[in-house]
Amino acid sequence: MKHHAEFSLDMGCLSLDINQTFDHEFIMISGENGSGKTTFLRCLAGLEKKVQGRWVLNDVVQLDSASSLCVPVHERSVACVWRDAALLPWLNVQQNIELGIRSQDALFFSNLCEALHISHLLARYPAVLSSGEAQRVNIARALCRQAKLVLLDEPFSAQAPAMRQHLRQWFKKSQQEWAIPIIMVSHDLEDVHALADQHWQMQAGRLWQL
Amino acid sequence: MLDPLLISLKLSLITTFILLLVALPLAYVLAFCSFKGRTALEVLVALPLVLPPTVLGYFILVMIAPNTLLGRAWQDVFDASLAFSFSGMVLASVLYSLPFAVQPMQQALRAIPKAWLEMAHTQGLDFKQRLWLVILPASKGGVLVAGALSFAHTMGEFGVVLMVGGSIPGETKVASIALFELVEMQQGAQAWWLSLILLAISFVMLSVVYSVNRQRVGLFK
């Protein structure tokens, strides 16, 4: 199944001009700071309000400026892992992960927590987590939605090398199992080598495949 | 001395309850929505902070006089005058204390990190869920502060309640007016006790405000 993203967005300091089609692949995006990588992910998630274009995921139109169609952010089946873990401090780890989950798949949940090495943290609160642990909880919270597309913005940046290696292997294996597209922004070439089915380069708001 | 104190407490409780209901949506609109006339609305809400209480009281009195639309409607429905009544005093107190409720809530809402709101949105939470699960828990300190300030401010009202409620014993004579009358009648001992009670209430309310504010700073660290 093909997915198609066509965006144009003028933010003053940056003009985004994207036209890409992709399949159920692991797509890595790299590029310089400020080139528009995160903005592109935000467009896919629906967080950029002024974006124009057309975005089709699994044959479902998410955005079509020509017909003024825009699926609200919360109705899009897109799981997002942003750089800021944004864990809610008054909820413990388990409650944070379950935020917005309507029906809990207990087996998926426990496997996920085990794979991300956070099973022992479920009763703790964000204030006592290390940045690496918070980042893994952030990943678990997004993946728990079992969405049709996963967006990852530098998801391993706070991880120790051994954990990074483990997460790469786990993500690669899981992506094939889930058969959904995953788009990940990373500056780390090792991530690209280990994970990428496709490698896209972003420069000054334009995206092309390497 | 007890009657005016009880009327003040009743007035403060009712005013605070109404303000919490009215101020939250208003604060939300002012914190998150941009629209034409937003500045005018913000100024209107803040006006009681700078307007002399007697001026505001006079306007409200004119607005609720029996020959006005509001005054007549009230008379028809409740068969009583809104001017110089406890209900009129509640209306005046709500308007007078509005900025003390709206502004702390507005600040608390604005202080919620954008990342939390966007995360909640991309986690699939609709507006109602975001409100209950993220926005209200994150701003509950502001709501508490708004409640405490509204209560304390209403307890200390003088000019507005005197203009709108008059000073009818057992009905609209509140503690601050009773204190003024006690001093006028040179009843020093009673005036002293009433002042001490009002001072204690204000002290407790401000203690709530400061301790909640300290906890809020910790929440967003």
Chai-1 contact restraints between the chains, C-beta under 6 A:
chainA,res_idxA,chainB,res_idxB,connection_type,confidence,min_distance_angstrom,max_distance_angstrom,comment,restraint_id
A,A45,B,T122,contact,1.0,0.0,6.0,A-B,restraint_1
A,L47,B,E118,contact,1.0,0.0,6.0,A-B,restraint_2
A,V73,B,H121,contact,1.0,0.0,6.0,A-B,restraint_3
A,H74,B,H121,contact,1.0,0.0,6.0,A-B,restraint_4
A,H74,B,G124,contact,1.0,0.0,6.0,A-B,restraint_5
A,H74,B,L125,contact,1.0,0.0,6.0,A-B,restraint_6
A,H74,B,D126,contact,1.0,0.0,6.0,A-B,restraint_7
A,C80,B,T122,contact,1.0,0.0,6.0,A-B,restraint_8
A,D84,B,A115,contact,1.0,0.0,6.0,A-B,restraint_9
A,A86,B,A115,contact,1.0,0.0,6.0,A-B,restraint_10
A,A86,B,W116,contact,1.0,0.0,6.0,A-B,restraint_11
A,A86,B,M119,contact,1.0,0.0,6.0,A-B,restraint_12
A,W90,B,P137,contact,1.0,0.0,6.0,A-B,restraint_13
A,L99,B,Q123,contact,1.0,0.0,6.0,A-B,restraint_14
A,G100,B,Q123,contact,1.0,0.0,6.0,A-B,restraint_15
A,G100,B,G124,contact,1.0,0.0,6.0,A-B,restraint_16
A,G100,B,L125,contact,1.0,0.0,6.0,A-B,restraint_17
